[in-house]
């Protein structure tokens, strides 16, 4: 059985990848802290910014497939600490790619819609990125480092991952809004910022389907709908039967880092494959509502 190494196993996506690959691979889980990882996934303490440590782990384990989900994703923190963001989001992927290439493995690298400036949206895989802030810049450098390393890799750009997090994980945009409404709290949501939100369960299934890839590709792996933050939360209110009085639209939020106005990704390329289909928002919310009540 081939070995798979999931880096960032404590995270929202990483944690959901571990169990689904059990019937296909010998699964290994890595993160900078490993106390929360189930022993059956052979936890490995790993700091991707430490090139020597990365090399040692890969030379010992020799995974056939690595999925790199670890990243510094707090957009405002990246703006405040650009050197740290570059180390984790750009140098980290380079260290991993170089170690994989030495051991003739393959890599799935998770990237972001924030590599685009958001001036028009519906970006295809072939379009030239132009990030606005440190987060997007550092993630784009990470992509380039992976591609230039020569390792066989998939770059999977995603956007606004949502779903039910594990008890020990921080909230995502969906679960945060759900909890606020569930507790009867009033929230303000910006009317703009159009993205293509992605149900985490769908991304997990797509990565499972594509895991035996043989050639380097870039994929836009997001949900099929371009939607504003406010309209996304409005759908949540409607599906989960919360009071619309708890939701207020606003035109502007003061934030440290610039956000693209429309970073929606075009998904025609993945829709033409036989891999798992990403669901629309309302169908996804119905799915989340159902599994929350089981």
DOMARTI-145875 format. One line per field, with one value per residue: residue number from 1; x, y, z of N, C-alpha, C in turn; residue in three letters. Coordinates in pm, whole numbers. Layout:
seq = NUM  ...
n_u = X  ...
n_v = Y  ...
n_w = Z  ...
ca_u = X  ...
ca_v = Y  ...
ca_w = Z  ...
c_u = X  ...
c_v = Y  ...
c_w = Z  ...
type = ALA  ...
END
This chain:
seq = 1  2  3  4  5  6  7  8  9  10  11  12  13  14  15  16  17  18  19  20  21  22  23  24  25  26  27  28  29  30  31  32  33  34  35  36  37  38  39  40  41  42  43  44  45  46  47  48  49  50  51  52  53  54  55  56  57  58  59  60  61  62  63  64  65  66  67  68  69  70  71  72  73  74  75  76  77  78  79  80  81  82  83  84  85  86  87  88  89  90  91  92  93  94  95  96  97  98  99  100  101  102  103  104  105  106  107  108  109  110  111  112  113  114  115  116  117  118  119  120  121  122  123  124  125  126  127  128  129  130  131  132  133  134  135  136  137  138  139  140  141  142  143  144  145  146  147  148  149  150  151  152  153  154  155  156  157  158  159  160  161  162  163  164  165  166  167  168  169  170  171  172  173  174  175  176  177  178  179  180  181  182  183  184  185  186  187  188  189  190  191  192  193  194  195  196  197  198  199  200  201  202  203  204  205  206  207  208  209  210  211  212  213  214  215  216  217  218  219  220  221  222  223  224  225  226  227  228  229  230  231  232  233  234  235  236  237  238  239  240  241  242  243  244  245  246  247  248  249  250  251  252  253  254  255  256  257  258  259  260  261  262  263  264  265  266  267  268  269  270  271  272  273  274  275  276  277  278  279  280  281  282  283  284  285  286  287  288  289  290  291  292  293  294
n_u = 84  53  208  68  123  -13  21  -27  -223  -377  -548  -851  -912  -703  -751  -989  -911  -762  -917  -1058  -877  -789  -865  -724  -460  -161  -178  -21  24  111  216  284  236  134  -30  -307  -364  -483  -339  -338  -281  -11  139  351  583  636  793  750  907  1160  1415  1603  1483  1251  1367  1485  1259  1123  1315  1323  1053  957  711  459  265  207  7  -13  -144  -88  -52  -10  -289  -436  -531  -496  -302  -89  -30  63  284  492  735  717  490  589  787  639  439  569  849  823  659  852  1061  930  862  1118  1218  1037  1087  1343  1282  1118  837  493  304  31  -60  -216  -368  -483  -758  -683  -458  -523  -621  -886  -1026  -1203  -1298  -1409  -1185  -967  -752  -540  -496  -309  -180  -222  -160  -301  -216  1  -59  -168  52  255  148  136  409  474  335  479  733  689  615  845  1030  1021  895  640  326  8  -149  -390  -621  -828  -1122  -1270  -1328  -1576  -1789  -1865  -1651  -1408  -1422  -1193  -1102  -1072  -1340  -1485  -1596  -1867  -1942  -1893  -2081  -2315  -2310  -2331  -2590  -2737  -2706  -2857  -2744  -2678  -2538  -2303  -2243  -2029  -2128  -2000  -1713  -1687  -1674  -1594  -1731  -1647  -1748  -1607  -1617  -1658  -1419  -1241  -1331  -1282  -1001  -937  -1030  -858  -608  -426  -289  -72  60  172  -50  -266  -547  -867  -1032  -1311  -1639  -1925  -2051  -2039  -2046  -2149  -2027  -2236  -2469  -2419  -2441  -2705  -2834  -2768  -2916  -3175  -3191  -3138  -3332  -3315  -3371  -3412  -3373  -3149  -2936  -2732  -2652  -2341  -2143  -1871  -1580  -1324  -1014  -690  -551  -567  -854  -955  -1206  -1359  -1282  -1361  -1343  -1307  -1444  -1454  -1261  -1228  -1485  -1501  -1377  -1378  -1387  -1491  -1788  -1837  -2069  -2348  -2430  -2678  -2758  -2539  -2567  -2805  -2711  -2526  -2701  -2847  -2650  -2579  -2792  -2794
n_v = -120  221  513  802  1137  1379  1711  1955  1854  1911  2103  2242  2139  1946  1773  1650  1509  1289  1047  969  873  634  380  356  431  406  602  898  1159  1497  1783  2099  2085  1789  1668  1642  1464  1154  847  638  748  781  1015  1290  1525  1827  2102  2298  2508  2451  2337  2126  1954  1884  1749  1531  1396  1323  1168  952  859  854  919  834  1007  1343  1573  1908  2110  2291  2627  2984  3146  3359  3654  3924  3899  3809  4043  4198  4055  4001  3863  3623  3518  3479  3290  3065  3030  3043  2962  2728  2547  2519  2384  2142  2053  2016  1809  1606  1567  1458  1209  1104  1136  1256  1565  1738  2061  2302  2599  2938  3167  3425  3499  3648  3979  4056  4231  4167  3900  3550  3394  3203  2908  2970  3240  3538  3579  3839  3944  4130  4173  4076  3810  3687  3733  3581  3323  3291  3295  3057  2873  2911  2829  2557  2469  2536  2370  2128  1900  1647  1773  1886  2194  2318  2551  2707  2840  3017  2794  2590  2443  2195  2232  2036  1976  2079  2270  2594  2821  2839  3067  3005  2835  3007  3218  3067  2988  3237  3322  3106  3150  3373  3616  3936  4012  4183  4194  4230  4371  4330  4165  3918  3573  3223  3011  2706  2386  2195  1915  1842  1922  1750  1500  1539  1559  1304  1155  1247  1170  990  1110  1181  1382  1725  1982  2272  2339  2488  2452  2483  2568  2595  2844  3195  3439  3698  3783  3862  3767  3496  3446  3520  3311  3107  3190  3156  2878  2752  2856  3090  3408  3676  3930  3930  3971  4210  4414  4570  4833  4861  4742  4807  4679  4531  4420  4436  4323  4125  4248  4081  3773  3540  3209  3044  2733  2556  2379  2167  2074  1944  1707  1366  1364  1412  1604  1942  2083  2318  2611  2615  2343  2236  2355  2230  1970  2004  2077  1844  1652  1767  1717  1451
n_w = 0  -86  64  220  309  507  550  790  945  1169  1090  937  673  651  869  792  571  657  753  520  336  436  336  107  121  326  593  701  935  970  1157  1317  1585  1755  1941  1931  1731  1611  1707  1525  1283  1271  1394  1311  1412  1255  1110  845  766  834  670  692  878  736  519  651  757  518  387  555  567  301  142  -100  -189  -105  69  98  319  511  611  650  701  794  682  760  961  808  669  876  963  750  692  832  706  446  497  585  382  136  142  292  123  -81  51  108  -152  -267  -105  -164  -435  -432  -334  -522  -513  -525  -522  -376  -362  -170  -262  -317  -396  -356  -492  -705  -822  -811  -975  -1176  -1162  -1198  -1273  -1476  -1481  -1645  -1639  -1558  -1237  -987  -707  -428  -162  116  194  -44  -215  -90  -105  -381  -444  -319  -484  -726  -646  -600  -859  -1006  -892  -1015  -928  -952  -947  -819  -821  -626  -621  -391  -217  47  237  381  637  892  1160  1349  1706  1824  1650  1493  1408  1077  816  765  990  1199  1151  1169  1441  1568  1492  1595  1862  1891  1823  1674  1360  1145  802  525  213  -25  -167  -346  -389  -456  -271  -95  -19  229  243  -22  -146  -18  -119  -390  -390  -308  -529  -729  -658  -770  -972  -1254  -1389  -1382  -1286  -1273  -1083  -1039  -762  -641  -512  -740  -753  -779  -536  -308  22  189  57  69  346  376  242  421  647  544  481  726  881  1042  1208  988  1083  1236  1075  919  645  548  404  425  588  818  763  807  588  228  42  -236  -461  -624  -635  -755  -889  -1200  -1281  -1492  -1593  -1402  -1408  -1644  -1604  -1474  -1204  -858  -824  -736  -511  -524  -324  -177  -187  -56  199  278  299  512  711  741  826  1064  1224  1268
ca_u = 0  129  201  30  154  -93  87  -132  -328  -464  -633  -987  -903  -614  -815  -1093  -847  -702  -996  -1109  -770  -749  -886  -648  -319  -112  -191  66  -23  216  183  385  204  69  -97  -448  -377  -504  -217  -345  -229  136  168  489  602  706  790  788  1006  1291  1450  1672  1385  1168  1447  1501  1130  1092  1412  1286  919  942  570  430  186  200  -89  33  -252  -36  -29  -52  -406  -496  -490  -448  -176  15  5  138  407  520  846  662  402  673  855  545  360  654  968  775  631  977  1129  855  876  1255  1230  957  1156  1454  1229  1034  696  412  256  -86  -37  -339  -345  -592  -808  -626  -345  -577  -651  -1030  -1083  -1315  -1351  -1424  -1050  -931  -619  -437  -480  -192  -213  -175  -211  -309  -154  109  -106  -171  189  331  92  178  550  472  298  590  841  653  621  983  1111  1018  822  507  242  -118  -179  -535  -662  -963  -1175  -1368  -1367  -1676  -1847  -1858  -1516  -1396  -1436  -1066  -1062  -1135  -1453  -1475  -1695  -2000  -1971  -1897  -2210  -2418  -2308  -2383  -2736  -2789  -2705  -2942  -2664  -2689  -2406  -2290  -2167  -2001  -2210  -1914  -1621  -1741  -1583  -1661  -1715  -1621  -1780  -1483  -1641  -1641  -1276  -1183  -1365  -1210  -860  -932  -1046  -749  -481  -332  -246  63  121  154  -165  -328  -692  -949  -1113  -1404  -1779  -1955  -2125  -1978  -2146  -2094  -2032  -2370  -2565  -2387  -2500  -2850  -2875  -2758  -3034  -3296  -3190  -3139  -3451  -3285  -3441  -3337  -3345  -3017  -2834  -2731  -2547  -2263  -2068  -1725  -1517  -1182  -930  -549  -506  -663  -923  -1005  -1351  -1421  -1177  -1427  -1263  -1376  -1421  -1484  -1161  -1258  -1617  -1482  -1314  -1469  -1367  -1607  -1850  -1860  -2210  -2385  -2438  -2802  -2749  -2438  -2627  -2899  -2625  -2474  -2816  -2882  -2551  -2577  -2905  -2783
ca_v = 0  345  602  941  1226  1501  1814  2048  1758  1969  2205  2211  2049  1834  1679  1575  1423  1168  924  928  805  511  257  365  456  405  746  962  1296  1585  1921  2156  2018  1663  1607  1619  1373  1014  767  547  819  793  1160  1335  1668  1880  2245  2303  2614  2394  2255  2003  1866  1834  1652  1412  1325  1264  1061  836  808  836  908  837  1128  1440  1683  2020  2202  2386  2762  3098  3187  3481  3755  4043  3864  3807  4183  4248  3977  3952  3768  3495  3470  3431  3169  2952  3012  3036  2879  2597  2463  2488  2279  2018  2011  1966  1681  1509  1538  1367  1077  1066  1134  1359  1664  1824  2184  2380  2743  3030  3265  3557  3532  3739  4112  4071  4342  4126  3771  3437  3372  3068  2862  3024  3385  3584  3629  3973  3956  4264  4184  3984  3672  3642  3733  3469  3199  3283  3252  2915  2803  2918  2746  2417  2441  2547  2263  2014  1788  1623  1840  1955  2315  2326  2680  2700  2968  3019  2658  2595  2318  2180  2201  1951  2051  2145  2358  2726  2832  2898  3173  2944  2787  3127  3283  2977  2996  3368  3318  3004  3213  3491  3738  4018  4026  4268  4128  4319  4341  4294  4051  3802  3457  3097  2931  2564  2290  2120  1773  1825  1931  1624  1394  1567  1524  1157  1107  1290  1142  907  1191  1151  1500  1852  2060  2369  2326  2572  2354  2559  2553  2651  2971  3321  3499  3791  3736  3888  3675  3364  3438  3524  3172  3035  3230  3097  2731  2709  2916  3191  3535  3770  4052  3917  3997  4349  4439  4693  4861  4869  4702  4843  4560  4562  4375  4455  4204  4140  4269  3963  3674  3415  3126  2968  2590  2475  2275  2048  2024  1860  1581  1268  1367  1450  1733  2034  2119  2457  2653  2572  2197  2214  2390  2124  1859  2037  2075  1704  1581  1829  1666  1306
ca_w = 0  -91  181  201  421  510  630  834  982  1272  1029  894  559  681  960  720  472  716  753  388  261  506  259  -18  152  463  618  800  961  1021  1191  1406  1713  1716  2056  1901  1617  1645  1693  1410  1167  1286  1398  1292  1436  1138  1082  704  742  871  554  734  940  627  444  736  762  388  358  637  538  157  103  -243  -211  5  53  180  354  611  559  732  623  848  584  830  1029  704  640  992  979  615  687  877  599  336  543  589  259  16  166  336  7  -152  127  89  -292  -288  -36  -240  -562  -400  -306  -636  -479  -590  -425  -395  -286  -161  -277  -284  -492  -326  -580  -806  -767  -792  -1052  -1262  -1120  -1291  -1322  -1517  -1439  -1736  -1626  -1483  -1103  -949  -570  -370  -31  153  191  -183  -268  -34  -160  -521  -443  -286  -607  -821  -593  -625  -1003  -1054  -834  -1105  -869  -1009  -848  -847  -746  -613  -564  -337  -171  157  277  488  684  1038  1208  1467  1832  1859  1540  1492  1317  945  798  779  1126  1285  1132  1223  1588  1607  1477  1687  1995  1886  1812  1554  1297  1028  696  413  96  -138  -157  -416  -394  -491  -149  -122  86  255  211  -166  -176  30  -214  -515  -371  -306  -666  -817  -588  -847  -1087  -1306  -1450  -1311  -1332  -1182  -1083  -952  -690  -558  -547  -872  -748  -736  -447  -208  162  244  -4  124  480  357  213  548  726  486  489  866  943  1143  1186  903  1159  1299  973  869  546  560  282  446  714  824  780  783  456  119  -8  -374  -470  -685  -661  -794  -979  -1303  -1252  -1610  -1613  -1322  -1446  -1763  -1562  -1412  -1060  -778  -856  -625  -502  -503  -183  -111  -170  48  328  313  342  645  802  763  908  1197  1301  1284
c_u = 87  110  155  66  70  -26  -13  -251  -419  -567  -767  -987  -820  -679  -920  -1034  -802  -791  -1038  -1004  -730  -763  -803  -497  -289  -95  -100  23  90  161  289  363  118  -11  -244  -471  -388  -378  -220  -295  -80  181  318  496  688  683  839  889  1148  1332  1515  1575  1294  1241  1461  1373  1102  1189  1380  1155  900  795  554  353  188  93  -50  -82  -204  -7  -61  -165  -477  -444  -433  -317  -61  62  91  274  448  634  800  573  483  742  761  483  444  773  927  743  755  1052  1062  874  1014  1274  1153  1030  1271  1406  1126  886  619  344  125  -68  -164  -307  -478  -634  -745  -499  -391  -621  -800  -1094  -1198  -1374  -1359  -1290  -1029  -789  -508  -410  -366  -234  -156  -225  -206  -227  -52  64  -104  -33  267  280  131  324  560  437  417  706  814  669  764  1074  1119  948  689  403  108  -122  -332  -572  -807  -1001  -1280  -1419  -1467  -1731  -1839  -1715  -1521  -1398  -1310  -1018  -1135  -1249  -1411  -1589  -1838  -2031  -1974  -2033  -2323  -2426  -2365  -2535  -2800  -2799  -2784  -2869  -2682  -2550  -2415  -2199  -2151  -2078  -2126  -1835  -1683  -1635  -1661  -1644  -1718  -1656  -1660  -1499  -1621  -1494  -1205  -1208  -1295  -1064  -840  -938  -923  -612  -381  -282  -101  134  88  40  -197  -478  -755  -1055  -1202  -1547  -1810  -2017  -2039  -2083  -2078  -2104  -2173  -2473  -2543  -2455  -2652  -2905  -2870  -2880  -3159  -3302  -3204  -3249  -3418  -3362  -3356  -3304  -3207  -2903  -2845  -2619  -2472  -2179  -1917  -1688  -1372  -1101  -787  -507  -611  -726  -964  -1156  -1422  -1311  -1237  -1344  -1353  -1342  -1452  -1386  -1192  -1394  -1609  -1409  -1421  -1454  -1493  -1657  -1874  -2006  -2230  -2412  -2565  -2803  -2649  -2493  -2728  -2824  -2573  -2584  -2851  -2781  -2539  -2687  -2899  -2727
c_v = 125  428  741  1018  1352  1600  1925  1969  1809  2064  2152  2110  1925  1728  1594  1482  1288  1044  877  850  671  385  251  376  421  552  793  1108  1378  1723  1970  2113  1897  1598  1573  1516  1228  932  676  613  851  939  1191  1485  1724  2030  2263  2413  2569  2294  2122  1903  1804  1724  1521  1329  1256  1153  934  774  772  819  912  963  1214  1543  1792  2118  2310  2521  2863  3165  3311  3600  3880  4018  3858  3948  4240  4181  3916  3850  3628  3434  3412  3300  3048  2924  2999  2943  2739  2504  2427  2376  2143  1965  1952  1828  1571  1469  1441  1224  1030  1047  1238  1443  1726  1943  2269  2530  2818  3119  3403  3588  3627  3871  4139  4183  4300  3990  3669  3402  3225  3035  2926  3172  3422  3636  3768  4002  4098  4280  4075  3838  3616  3634  3611  3335  3182  3240  3104  2830  2796  2829  2599  2383  2443  2438  2141  1892  1771  1671  1885  2079  2326  2456  2670  2834  2945  2877  2665  2456  2314  2148  2101  2038  2130  2243  2492  2727  2882  2998  3121  2910  2903  3195  3198  2989  3129  3368  3222  3061  3343  3622  3805  4033  4117  4199  4224  4275  4291  4166  3923  3694  3337  3001  2781  2479  2200  1973  1746  1832  1803  1511  1414  1524  1373  1103  1133  1241  1058  980  1162  1274  1626  1932  2168  2352  2433  2484  2426  2517  2625  2790  3088  3399  3593  3729  3749  3791  3531  3346  3446  3385  3086  3063  3160  2946  2684  2776  3008  3319  3627  3901  4050  3953  4139  4365  4569  4710  4849  4818  4748  4717  4595  4534  4404  4321  4228  4162  4147  3864  3539  3342  3052  2819  2500  2358  2149  1990  1933  1729  1487  1264  1417  1589  1816  2080  2269  2485  2601  2421  2164  2245  2284  2000  1884  2035  1931  1634  1641  1772  1515  1269
c_w = 0  37  139  327  407  604  660  884  1094  1213  982  779  593  767  892  614  531  704  614  309  322  422  131  6  298  501  731  812  1023  1052  1288  1550  1680  1829  2028  1791  1665  1614  1570  1281  1181  1293  1390  1319  1323  1124  938  673  775  764  593  796  833  551  522  739  630  351  437  592  391  114  -48  -281  -86  -29  151  201  450  547  667  655  677  767  651  903  929  672  753  1006  845  607  729  769  484  372  535  452  133  34  210  220  -74  -82  105  -53  -319  -224  -110  -367  -540  -385  -410  -599  -559  -482  -470  -302  -289  -165  -267  -401  -472  -404  -692  -742  -751  -872  -1143  -1226  -1231  -1356  -1361  -1469  -1522  -1714  -1531  -1345  -1079  -807  -517  -242  -5  147  48  -245  -219  -87  -307  -531  -410  -408  -703  -776  -618  -773  -1055  -998  -926  -1050  -942  -909  -906  -760  -743  -543  -516  -274  -63  188  392  517  835  1079  1323  1592  1866  1752  1547  1390  1180  929  819  925  1226  1274  1191  1376  1637  1602  1576  1830  1999  1872  1675  1492  1173  926  578  289  -22  -114  -214  -428  -449  -373  -178  -1  108  221  62  -206  -133  -71  -348  -501  -365  -449  -752  -769  -667  -972  -1126  -1362  -1369  -1373  -1228  -1196  -994  -887  -589  -593  -676  -872  -701  -657  -348  -69  218  187  44  260  473  326  339  636  675  505  634  949  1061  1111  1098  974  1224  1203  919  766  574  434  301  584  710  855  741  638  350  79  -153  -374  -526  -725  -703  -900  -1076  -1285  -1372  -1627  -1531  -1357  -1569  -1731  -1507  -1260  -989  -813  -730  -627  -483  -356  -114  -88  -60  187  372  363  484  749  839  854  1047  1286  1319  1419
type = UNK  UNK  UNK  UNK  UNK  UNK  UNK  UNK  UNK  UNK  UNK  UNK  UNK  UNK  UNK  UNK  UNK  UNK  UNK  UNK  UNK  UNK  UNK  UNK  UNK  UNK  UNK  UNK  UNK  UNK  UNK  UNK  UNK  UNK  UNK  UNK  UNK  UNK  UNK  UNK  UNK  UNK  UNK  UNK  UNK  UNK  UNK  UNK  UNK  UNK  UNK  UNK  UNK  UNK  UNK  UNK  UNK  UNK  UNK  UNK  UNK  UNK  UNK  UNK  UNK  UNK  UNK  UNK  UNK  UNK  UNK  UNK  UNK  UNK  UNK  UNK  UNK  UNK  UNK  UNK  UNK  UNK  UNK  UNK  UNK  UNK  UNK  UNK  UNK  UNK  UNK  UNK  UNK  UNK  UNK  UNK  UNK  UNK  UNK  UNK  UNK  UNK  UNK  UNK  UNK  UNK  UNK  UNK  UNK  UNK  UNK  UNK  UNK  UNK  UNK  UNK  UNK  UNK  UNK  UNK  UNK  UNK  UNK  UNK  UNK  UNK  UNK  UNK  UNK  UNK  UNK  UNK  UNK  UNK  UNK  UNK  UNK  UNK  UNK  UNK  UNK  UNK  UNK  UNK  UNK  UNK  UNK  UNK  UNK  UNK  UNK  UNK  UNK  UNK  UNK  UNK  UNK  UNK  UNK  UNK  UNK  UNK  UNK  UNK  UNK  UNK  UNK  UNK  UNK  UNK  UNK  UNK  UNK  UNK  UNK  UNK  UNK  UNK  UNK  UNK  UNK  UNK  UNK  UNK  UNK  UNK  UNK  UNK  UNK  UNK  UNK  UNK  UNK  UNK  UNK  UNK  UNK  UNK  UNK  UNK  UNK  UNK  UNK  UNK  UNK  UNK  UNK  UNK  UNK  UNK  UNK  UNK  UNK  UNK  UNK  UNK  UNK  UNK  UNK  UNK  UNK  UNK  UNK  UNK  UNK  UNK  UNK  UNK  UNK  UNK  UNK  UNK  UNK  UNK  UNK  UNK  UNK  UNK  UNK  UNK  UNK  UNK  UNK  UNK  UNK  UNK  UNK  UNK  UNK  UNK  UNK  UNK  UNK  UNK  UNK  UNK  UNK  UNK  UNK  UNK  UNK  UNK  UNK  UNK  UNK  UNK  UNK  UNK  UNK  UNK  UNK  UNK  UNK  UNK  UNK  UNK  UNK  UNK  UNK  UNK  UNK  UNK  UNK  UNK  UNK  UNK  UNK  UNK  UNK  UNK  UNK  UNK  UNK  UNK
END
